[in-house]
């Protein structure tokens, strides 16, 4: 982050310019130290989020390969919360359709495509899964928790940067 004894003006300027270029906003140059720090932290958090998403998808391809192939999981957050409760195809298959549906939508703020029919199809695919049934899920659960943490951090930092831009 911003350090008064290191020269990092070019990095700061580029990062802030990249962020601001999307909305063509102007900032007060005298009040941008905190914004510089936030932008740098944001990019570091995005990088970590990307790493954890990759790790999540790699582990998921072992545990439940059919999930990504048969279902739309771009909304990783909803699927991640569901997998915290039901981390294996066996656990999903043993849950009711309503339990799966609730696990998918409980943390979403807006309406979603995760319908009861989606949950029913997910459960049917889980029953026929070829995933590794004895894969240790403790690491997978921690990966999910890290993924969710970094997603929330990225969202919070983005909101904070927008707030700081409005202040300047």
SENUKOL-594930 format. One line per field, with one value per atom (N, C-alpha, C): residue number from 0; residue in three letters; chain; atom name; x, z, y. Coordinates in steps of 0.1 Angstrom, whole numbers, plus 5000, padded with zeros to 4 digits. Each point is the difference from the previous one (the first is absolute). Layout:
N
nr	[NUM;...]
rest	[ALA;...]
kette	[A;...]
atom	[CA;...]
xx	[X;...]
zz	[Z;...]
yy	[Y;...]
***
This chain:
168
nr	[0;0;0;1;1;1;2;2;2;3;3;3;4;4;4;5;5;5;6;6;6;7;7;7;8;8;8;9;9;9;10;10;10;11;11;11;12;12;12;13;13;13;14;14;14;15;15;15;16;16;16;17;17;17;18;18;18;19;19;19;20;20;20;21;21;21;22;22;22;23;23;23;24;24;24;25;25;25;26;26;26;27;27;27;28;28;28;29;29;29;30;30;30;31;31;31;32;32;32;33;33;33;34;34;34;35;35;35;36;36;36;37;37;37;38;38;38;39;39;39;40;40;40;41;41;41;42;42;42;43;43;43;44;44;44;45;45;45;46;46;46;47;47;47;48;48;48;49;49;49;50;50;50;51;51;51;52;52;52;53;53;53;54;54;54;55;55;55;56;56;56;57;57;57;58;58;58;59;59;59;60;60;60;61;61;61;62;62;62;63;63;63;64;64;64;65;65;65;66;66;66;67;67;67;68;68;68;69;69;69;70;70;70;71;71;71;72;72;72;73;73;73;74;74;74;75;75;75;76;76;76;77;77;77;78;78;78;79;79;79;80;80;80;81;81;81;82;82;82;83;83;83;84;84;84;85;85;85;86;86;86;87;87;87;88;88;88;89;89;89;90;90;90;91;91;91;92;92;92;93;93;93;94;94;94;95;95;95;96;96;96;97;97;97;98;98;98;99;99;99;100;100;100;101;101;101;102;102;102;103;103;103;104;104;104;105;105;105;106;106;106;107;107;107;108;108;108;109;109;109;110;110;110;111;111;111;112;112;112;113;113;113;114;114;114;115;115;115;116;116;116;117;117;117;118;118;118;119;119;119;120;120;120;121;121;121;122;122;122;123;123;123;124;124;124;125;125;125;126;126;126;127;127;127;128;128;128;129;129;129;130;130;130;131;131;131;132;132;132;133;133;133;134;134;134;135;135;135;136;136;136;137;137;137;138;138;138;139;139;139;140;140;140;141;141;141;142;142;142;143;143;143;144;144;144;145;145;145;146;146;146;147;147;147;148;148;148;149;149;149;150;150;150;151;151;151;152;152;152;153;153;153;154;154;154;155;155;155;156;156;156;157;157;157;158;158;158;159;159;159;160;160;160;161;161;161;162;162;162;163;163;163;164;164;164;165;165;165;166;166;166;167;167;167]
rest	[UNK;UNK;UNK;UNK;UNK;UNK;UNK;UNK;UNK;UNK;UNK;UNK;UNK;UNK;UNK;UNK;UNK;UNK;UNK;UNK;UNK;UNK;UNK;UNK;UNK;UNK;UNK;UNK;UNK;UNK;UNK;UNK;UNK;UNK;UNK;UNK;UNK;UNK;UNK;UNK;UNK;UNK;UNK;UNK;UNK;UNK;UNK;UNK;UNK;UNK;UNK;UNK;UNK;UNK;UNK;UNK;UNK;UNK;UNK;UNK;UNK;UNK;UNK;UNK;UNK;UNK;UNK;UNK;UNK;UNK;UNK;UNK;UNK;UNK;UNK;UNK;UNK;UNK;UNK;UNK;UNK;UNK;UNK;UNK;UNK;UNK;UNK;UNK;UNK;UNK;UNK;UNK;UNK;UNK;UNK;UNK;UNK;UNK;UNK;UNK;UNK;UNK;UNK;UNK;UNK;UNK;UNK;UNK;UNK;UNK;UNK;UNK;UNK;UNK;UNK;UNK;UNK;UNK;UNK;UNK;UNK;UNK;UNK;UNK;UNK;UNK;UNK;UNK;UNK;UNK;UNK;UNK;UNK;UNK;UNK;UNK;UNK;UNK;UNK;UNK;UNK;UNK;UNK;UNK;UNK;UNK;UNK;UNK;UNK;UNK;UNK;UNK;UNK;UNK;UNK;UNK;UNK;UNK;UNK;UNK;UNK;UNK;UNK;UNK;UNK;UNK;UNK;UNK;UNK;UNK;UNK;UNK;UNK;UNK;UNK;UNK;UNK;UNK;UNK;UNK;UNK;UNK;UNK;UNK;UNK;UNK;UNK;UNK;UNK;UNK;UNK;UNK;UNK;UNK;UNK;UNK;UNK;UNK;UNK;UNK;UNK;UNK;UNK;UNK;UNK;UNK;UNK;UNK;UNK;UNK;UNK;UNK;UNK;UNK;UNK;UNK;UNK;UNK;UNK;UNK;UNK;UNK;UNK;UNK;UNK;UNK;UNK;UNK;UNK;UNK;UNK;UNK;UNK;UNK;UNK;UNK;UNK;UNK;UNK;UNK;UNK;UNK;UNK;UNK;UNK;UNK;UNK;UNK;UNK;UNK;UNK;UNK;UNK;UNK;UNK;UNK;UNK;UNK;UNK;UNK;UNK;UNK;UNK;UNK;UNK;UNK;UNK;UNK;UNK;UNK;UNK;UNK;UNK;UNK;UNK;UNK;UNK;UNK;UNK;UNK;UNK;UNK;UNK;UNK;UNK;UNK;UNK;UNK;UNK;UNK;UNK;UNK;UNK;UNK;UNK;UNK;UNK;UNK;UNK;UNK;UNK;UNK;UNK;UNK;UNK;UNK;UNK;UNK;UNK;UNK;UNK;UNK;UNK;UNK;UNK;UNK;UNK;UNK;UNK;UNK;UNK;UNK;UNK;UNK;UNK;UNK;UNK;UNK;UNK;UNK;UNK;UNK;UNK;UNK;UNK;UNK;UNK;UNK;UNK;UNK;UNK;UNK;UNK;UNK;UNK;UNK;UNK;UNK;UNK;UNK;UNK;UNK;UNK;UNK;UNK;UNK;UNK;UNK;UNK;UNK;UNK;UNK;UNK;UNK;UNK;UNK;UNK;UNK;UNK;UNK;UNK;UNK;UNK;UNK;UNK;UNK;UNK;UNK;UNK;UNK;UNK;UNK;UNK;UNK;UNK;UNK;UNK;UNK;UNK;UNK;UNK;UNK;UNK;UNK;UNK;UNK;UNK;UNK;UNK;UNK;UNK;UNK;UNK;UNK;UNK;UNK;UNK;UNK;UNK;UNK;UNK;UNK;UNK;UNK;UNK;UNK;UNK;UNK;UNK;UNK;UNK;UNK;UNK;UNK;UNK;UNK;UNK;UNK;UNK;UNK;UNK;UNK;UNK;UNK;UNK;UNK;UNK;UNK;UNK;UNK;UNK;UNK;UNK;UNK;UNK;UNK;UNK;UNK;UNK;UNK;UNK;UNK;UNK;UNK;UNK;UNK;UNK;UNK;UNK;UNK;UNK;UNK;UNK;UNK;UNK;UNK;UNK;UNK;UNK;UNK;UNK;UNK;UNK;UNK;UNK;UNK;UNK;UNK;UNK;UNK;UNK;UNK;UNK;UNK;UNK;UNK;UNK;UNK;UNK;UNK;UNK;UNK;UNK;UNK;UNK;UNK;UNK;UNK;UNK;UNK;UNK;UNK;UNK;UNK]
kette	[A;A;A;A;A;A;A;A;A;A;A;A;A;A;A;A;A;A;A;A;A;A;A;A;A;A;A;A;A;A;A;A;A;A;A;A;A;A;A;A;A;A;A;A;A;A;A;A;A;A;A;A;A;A;A;A;A;A;A;A;A;A;A;A;A;A;A;A;A;A;A;A;A;A;A;A;A;A;A;A;A;A;A;A;A;A;A;A;A;A;A;A;A;A;A;A;A;A;A;A;A;A;A;A;A;A;A;A;A;A;A;A;A;A;A;A;A;A;A;A;A;A;A;A;A;A;A;A;A;A;A;A;A;A;A;A;A;A;A;A;A;A;A;A;A;A;A;A;A;A;A;A;A;A;A;A;A;A;A;A;A;A;A;A;A;A;A;A;A;A;A;A;A;A;A;A;A;A;A;A;A;A;A;A;A;A;A;A;A;A;A;A;A;A;A;A;A;A;A;A;A;A;A;A;A;A;A;A;A;A;A;A;A;A;A;A;A;A;A;A;A;A;A;A;A;A;A;A;A;A;A;A;A;A;A;A;A;A;A;A;A;A;A;A;A;A;A;A;A;A;A;A;A;A;A;A;A;A;A;A;A;A;A;A;A;A;A;A;A;A;A;A;A;A;A;A;A;A;A;A;A;A;A;A;A;A;A;A;A;A;A;A;A;A;A;A;A;A;A;A;A;A;A;A;A;A;A;A;A;A;A;A;A;A;A;A;A;A;A;A;A;A;A;A;A;A;A;A;A;A;A;A;A;A;A;A;A;A;A;A;A;A;A;A;A;A;A;A;A;A;A;A;A;A;A;A;A;A;A;A;A;A;A;A;A;A;A;A;A;A;A;A;A;A;A;A;A;A;A;A;A;A;A;A;A;A;A;A;A;A;A;A;A;A;A;A;A;A;A;A;A;A;A;A;A;A;A;A;A;A;A;A;A;A;A;A;A;A;A;A;A;A;A;A;A;A;A;A;A;A;A;A;A;A;A;A;A;A;A;A;A;A;A;A;A;A;A;A;A;A;A;A;A;A;A;A;A;A;A;A;A;A;A;A;A;A;A;A;A;A;A;A;A;A;A;A;A;A;A;A;A;A;A;A;A;A;A;A;A;A;A;A;A;A;A;A;A;A;A;A;A;A;A;A]
atom	[N;CA;C;N;CA;C;N;CA;C;N;CA;C;N;CA;C;N;CA;C;N;CA;C;N;CA;C;N;CA;C;N;CA;C;N;CA;C;N;CA;C;N;CA;C;N;CA;C;N;CA;C;N;CA;C;N;CA;C;N;CA;C;N;CA;C;N;CA;C;N;CA;C;N;CA;C;N;CA;C;N;CA;C;N;CA;C;N;CA;C;N;CA;C;N;CA;C;N;CA;C;N;CA;C;N;CA;C;N;CA;C;N;CA;C;N;CA;C;N;CA;C;N;CA;C;N;CA;C;N;CA;C;N;CA;C;N;CA;C;N;CA;C;N;CA;C;N;CA;C;N;CA;C;N;CA;C;N;CA;C;N;CA;C;N;CA;C;N;CA;C;N;CA;C;N;CA;C;N;CA;C;N;CA;C;N;CA;C;N;CA;C;N;CA;C;N;CA;C;N;CA;C;N;CA;C;N;CA;C;N;CA;C;N;CA;C;N;CA;C;N;CA;C;N;CA;C;N;CA;C;N;CA;C;N;CA;C;N;CA;C;N;CA;C;N;CA;C;N;CA;C;N;CA;C;N;CA;C;N;CA;C;N;CA;C;N;CA;C;N;CA;C;N;CA;C;N;CA;C;N;CA;C;N;CA;C;N;CA;C;N;CA;C;N;CA;C;N;CA;C;N;CA;C;N;CA;C;N;CA;C;N;CA;C;N;CA;C;N;CA;C;N;CA;C;N;CA;C;N;CA;C;N;CA;C;N;CA;C;N;CA;C;N;CA;C;N;CA;C;N;CA;C;N;CA;C;N;CA;C;N;CA;C;N;CA;C;N;CA;C;N;CA;C;N;CA;C;N;CA;C;N;CA;C;N;CA;C;N;CA;C;N;CA;C;N;CA;C;N;CA;C;N;CA;C;N;CA;C;N;CA;C;N;CA;C;N;CA;C;N;CA;C;N;CA;C;N;CA;C;N;CA;C;N;CA;C;N;CA;C;N;CA;C;N;CA;C;N;CA;C;N;CA;C;N;CA;C;N;CA;C;N;CA;C;N;CA;C;N;CA;C;N;CA;C;N;CA;C;N;CA;C;N;CA;C;N;CA;C;N;CA;C;N;CA;C;N;CA;C;N;CA;C;N;CA;C;N;CA;C;N;CA;C;N;CA;C;N;CA;C;N;CA;C;N;CA;C;N;CA;C;N;CA;C;N;CA;C;N;CA;C;N;CA;C;N;CA;C;N;CA;C;N;CA;C;N;CA;C;N;CA;C;N;CA;C;N;CA;C;N;CA;C;N;CA;C;N;CA;C;N;CA;C;N;CA;C]
xx	[5008;4992;5009;4993;5008;5010;5012;5011;5007;5001;5005;5015;5007;5015;5003;4990;5003;4993;5007;4995;4991;4987;4990;4990;5003;4991;4994;5009;4995;4990;5002;4991;4987;5001;4988;4992;5006;4993;4994;5006;4994;4988;5002;4989;4988;5002;4988;4994;5009;4995;4991;5005;4992;4987;5000;4987;4991;5005;4992;4996;5007;4997;4987;4995;4988;4988;5001;4988;5004;5012;5004;4998;5005;4998;5013;4998;5012;5002;5012;5003;5009;4999;5009;5013;5011;5013;5005;4996;5004;4995;4989;4994;5000;5010;5000;5009;5007;5008;4992;4989;4992;4994;4996;4995;5011;5012;5011;5001;5000;5001;4989;4988;4988;5001;5004;5001;5010;5012;5010;4995;4993;4994;4990;4992;4989;5007;5010;5006;5007;5005;5006;4989;4989;4988;4994;4999;4995;5010;5012;5010;4998;4999;4998;4986;4990;4987;5001;5007;5002;5007;5011;5007;4990;4992;4991;4989;4995;4990;5006;5013;5006;5002;5004;5002;4986;4990;4986;4996;5002;4995;5009;5012;5009;4995;4997;4995;4986;4992;4987;5000;5009;5001;5004;5005;5003;4988;4995;4989;4987;4996;4987;5002;5006;5003;4988;4989;4988;4994;5003;4994;5003;5013;5004;4996;5000;4996;4985;4992;4985;4993;5006;4993;5008;4992;5006;5005;5013;5005;5008;4997;5007;4997;4988;4997;5006;5013;5008;4996;4996;4996;4989;4989;4989;5003;5007;5004;5010;5009;5009;4993;4990;4993;4992;4995;4993;5010;5013;5010;5006;4998;5004;4991;4988;4990;5001;5002;4999;5013;5011;5013;5002;4992;5003;4987;5001;4988;4992;5006;4992;4992;5006;4992;4989;5002;4990;4989;5003;4991;4991;5006;4992;4991;5003;4992;4987;4990;4987;5002;4991;5001;4998;4991;4998;5012;5007;5012;5011;5001;5010;4996;4988;4995;5002;4997;5002;5015;5009;5014;5005;4994;5005;4995;4989;4994;5001;5004;4999;5009;5011;5009;4999;4991;4998;4991;5004;4992;4989;5002;4990;4995;4989;4995;5011;4998;5011;4993;5009;4996;5000;5003;5000;4986;4993;4986;4999;4989;4998;5003;4997;5003;5015;5008;5014;5006;4994;5005;4997;4988;4997;5009;5003;5010;5014;5004;5013;5001;4989;5000;5000;4993;5000;5014;5007;5014;5009;4998;5009;4998;4989;4997;5008;5003;5007;5014;5005;5014;5011;5010;5012;5011;4998;5010;5006;5012;5007;4992;4994;4991;5008;5012;5007;5011;4998;5009;4998;5011;4999;4994;4990;4993;5004;5008;5004;5008;5009;5007;4991;4991;4990;4991;4996;4992;5007;5013;5009;5001;5002;5001;4987;4989;4987;4999;5004;5000;5009;5012;5009;4995;4994;4993;4990;4991;4989;5006;5011;5006;5005;5008;5006;4989;4989;4990;4993;4998;4994;5010;5013;5010;5001;5000;5000;4987;4989;4988;5000;5005;5001;5010;5012;5010;4995;4992;4995;4990;4992;4990;5008;5010;5008;5007;5006;5006;4990;4988;4990;4996;5000;4997;5011;5012;5011;5001;4997;4999;4990;4988;4989;5004;5008;5005;5010;5007;5010;4995]
zz	[5000;5000;5000;5000;5000;5011;4996;5010;4997;5010;4997;4996;5003;4997;4987;4993;4988;4988;4989;4988;4993;5000;4993;4993;4996;4994;4987;4992;4987;5002;5010;5003;5005;5009;5006;4989;4992;4989;4991;4996;4990;5007;5012;5007;5001;5005;5001;4987;4990;4986;4995;5002;4995;5007;5013;5007;4996;4999;4997;4985;4991;4986;4996;5008;4997;5001;5010;5002;4997;4995;4997;5012;5012;5011;5003;5006;5004;5015;5004;5014;5004;5013;5005;5003;4993;5002;5015;5007;5014;5010;4996;5008;4995;4993;4993;5006;5011;5006;5004;5007;5004;4988;4990;4988;4993;5000;4995;5007;5013;5009;4997;4999;4997;4987;4990;4986;5000;5006;5001;5007;5012;5007;4992;4993;4992;4989;4993;4990;5006;5012;5007;5004;5005;5004;4987;4989;4988;4995;5002;4996;5009;5013;5009;4997;4997;4997;4988;4990;4988;5003;5009;5004;5007;5009;5007;4992;4990;4990;4992;4996;4993;5008;5013;5009;5002;5002;5002;4988;4989;4988;4998;5003;4999;5010;5012;5010;4996;4995;4996;4989;4991;4989;5004;5012;5006;5008;5008;5009;4992;4992;4993;4986;4991;4986;4992;5003;4992;5003;5012;5004;4990;4997;4990;4986;4996;4987;4997;5010;4998;5005;5008;5006;4998;5000;4999;5014;5001;5014;4999;4991;5000;5013;5006;5013;5010;5001;5009;5014;5004;5014;5005;4992;5004;5001;4990;4999;5012;5003;5011;5013;5003;5012;5001;4989;5000;5003;4994;5002;5014;5007;5014;5008;4997;5007;4994;4987;4994;4991;5006;4992;4990;5000;4991;4993;4989;4993;5009;5008;5009;5010;5005;5010;4992;4988;4992;4997;4996;4997;5012;5012;5012;5005;4996;5004;4992;5005;4992;4990;4990;4990;5006;5010;5006;5008;5007;5007;4991;4988;4991;4994;4997;4995;5010;5013;5010;5002;4999;5001;4989;4988;4988;5001;5006;4999;5013;5011;5013;5002;4993;5001;4989;4990;4989;5004;4995;5003;4990;4988;4990;4994;4992;4995;4991;4999;4993;4991;4992;4991;5007;5013;5008;5005;4992;5002;5007;5005;5005;4990;4987;4990;4998;5001;4999;5011;5013;5011;4998;4994;4997;4990;4989;4990;5006;5008;5007;5008;5008;5008;4992;4989;4991;4994;4996;4995;5011;5012;5011;5003;4998;5003;4990;4988;4990;4998;5009;4999;4999;4993;4999;5008;5008;5008;5010;5005;5010;5013;5004;5011;5014;5000;5013;5000;4992;5000;5013;5007;5012;4998;5006;4997;5009;5010;5009;4993;4991;4992;4990;4995;4990;5008;5012;5008;5003;5003;5003;4987;4989;4987;4997;5003;4998;5009;5013;5009;4996;4995;4995;4987;4992;4988;5004;5009;5005;5007;5008;5007;4989;4990;4991;4991;4997;4992;5008;5013;5008;5001;5002;5001;4987;4989;4987;4999;5003;5000;5009;5012;5010;4995;4995;4995;4989;4991;4988;5005;5010;5006;5006;5008;5007;4990;4989;4990;4994;4997;4994;5010;5012;5011;5000;5000;5001;4987;4989;4988;5001;5005;5002;5010;5010;5010;4994;4990;4995;4990]
yy	[4988;5012;5012;5012;5012;5001;5003;5002;5013;5009;5013;5000;4990;5000;4992;4995;4993;5007;5000;5006;4990;5003;4991;5008;5013;5009;4994;4994;4994;4989;4992;4989;5005;5010;5006;5007;5008;5007;4990;4990;4990;4993;4996;4993;5009;5012;5009;5004;5002;5003;4988;4988;4988;5000;5002;5000;5011;5012;5012;5000;4994;5001;4994;4991;4993;5010;5009;5010;5014;5003;5013;5010;4996;5008;5008;5011;5008;5000;5000;5000;5012;5003;5011;4994;5005;4994;5001;5009;5001;4990;4993;4990;4986;4997;4987;4989;5003;4989;4988;5003;4989;4992;5008;4993;4992;5005;4992;4986;5001;4988;4991;5005;4992;4993;5008;4994;4989;5002;4989;4988;5002;4989;4993;5007;4995;4990;5004;4992;4987;5002;4988;4990;5006;4991;4993;5007;4994;4989;5002;4989;4988;5002;4989;4993;5008;4994;4991;5005;4992;4986;5001;4988;4990;5005;4991;4995;5008;4995;4988;5002;4989;4987;5002;4989;4993;5008;4995;4992;5005;4992;4988;5000;4988;4989;5004;4990;4995;5009;4997;4990;5001;4991;4985;4999;4987;4995;5009;4996;4998;5009;5000;5006;4992;5006;5003;4994;5003;5013;5006;5013;5011;5001;5011;4997;4987;4996;5001;4998;4999;5012;5009;5011;5013;5010;5014;5004;5001;5004;5012;5009;5013;5008;4997;5006;4991;5001;4991;5001;5012;5003;4991;4999;4992;4986;4995;4986;4997;5009;4999;4998;5009;4998;4987;4995;4987;4989;5002;4989;5000;5012;5000;4990;5000;4991;4986;4999;4986;4999;4997;5001;4988;4990;4989;4996;4993;4995;4992;4992;4991;5009;5010;5009;5007;5004;5006;4990;4988;4990;4996;5001;4997;5011;5012;5012;5000;5007;5001;5011;5000;5011;5014;5001;5012;5005;4991;5003;5006;4993;5005;5014;5001;5013;5011;4998;5010;5003;4990;5002;5009;4998;5008;5015;5002;5014;5008;4993;5007;5012;5001;5011;5010;4998;5009;5011;5012;5012;5002;4995;5002;4987;5000;4988;4993;4987;4993;4989;4994;4990;4986;5000;4988;4996;4993;4997;4986;4996;4987;4989;5003;4990;4999;5011;5000;4991;5001;4992;4985;4997;4986;4994;5008;4995;4998;5009;4999;4988;4997;4988;4987;5000;4988;4998;5011;4998;4996;5005;4995;4986;4994;4986;4991;5005;4993;5004;5008;5006;4989;5003;4992;5006;5010;5007;4991;5003;4992;5001;4989;5000;5002;4995;5001;5012;5009;5012;5008;5003;5007;5014;5003;5013;5012;4997;5011;5011;4996;5010;5007;4993;5006;5010;4997;5009;5013;4999;5012;5008;4993;5007;5008;4994;5007;5013;4998;5011;5011;4997;5010;5007;4992;5006;5010;4997;5009;5012;4998;5011;5010;4995;5009;5007;4993;5006;5011;4998;5011;5012;4997;5010;5008;4994;5007;5009;4995;5008;5012;4998;5011;5010;4996;5009;5008;4994;5007;5011;4997;5009;5012;4997;5010;5009;4994;5009;5010;4995;5008;5011;4997;5010;5010;4996;5010;5009;4994;5008;5011;4997;5009;5012;4996;5010;5010;4996;5009;5010]
***
